């Protein structure tokens, strides 16, 4: 089955309402340093297509209960570089249109602007992830992803087409991207919902972060050592996390944007993931 119930990595802190998820590709070539898919997908930064994907997906969609939302995607970006050429995600969206599927799109790319014609005919909310609007830092953190500026411009175009739009500021990295939070929020102030999440490390993402950002990690890791270990992830100490989340929440709400937090044990309203934006 390609369409699967969303399983939030068995996190006991996940507050997501029930939904399905679909990964168009296996792996993701944005190669974000902090990414955790490397802990469960072999060769995670090499993108692969799936054999016979579209016909099999169409068979599943015929039987799919249309009350539910399908999220694209949670284990790989639906718009890796190769999507420009292959257009498989576009074909998936066309199938969603044919079968009246409600969906959420989340990406770190701007390629989706090519598909706004289809997206505007769907019951869909479109979201981007932006860790920081600082282009230099984003390039270091997300080496192969289109720039935050390009993502934000594409999302503005979606909004102009009256598509509900949301964003994730995720991960918030203390001493690094957290310093840019006000600017990042300002650049995203046109969206209807923002979900935030602090950096959670797995042993392999910690290794990559330490190799790429040795000085930052020298200051950051001692904080994590004092923090919690939840569902296999290293978390910041609860007090520091909640301080960041409270501040982020206050700023997001001040902009008239609904607020969500992801796997934090902190509040969200009305929904952590922005699924309330998807038309029914
Ligand atoms: S875009 Fe997401 S899935 Fe892709 S490498 Fe970055 S964090 Fe991992």
Boltz pocket constraint, residues with backbone or C-beta under 6 A from the ligand:
constraints:
  - pocket:
      binder: B
      contacts: [[A, 28], [A, 29], [A, 30], [A, 31], [A, 32], [A, 34], [A, 35], [A, 36], [A, 37], [A, 74], [A, 75], [A, 76], [A, 77], [A, 108], [A, 142]]
      max_distance: 6.0
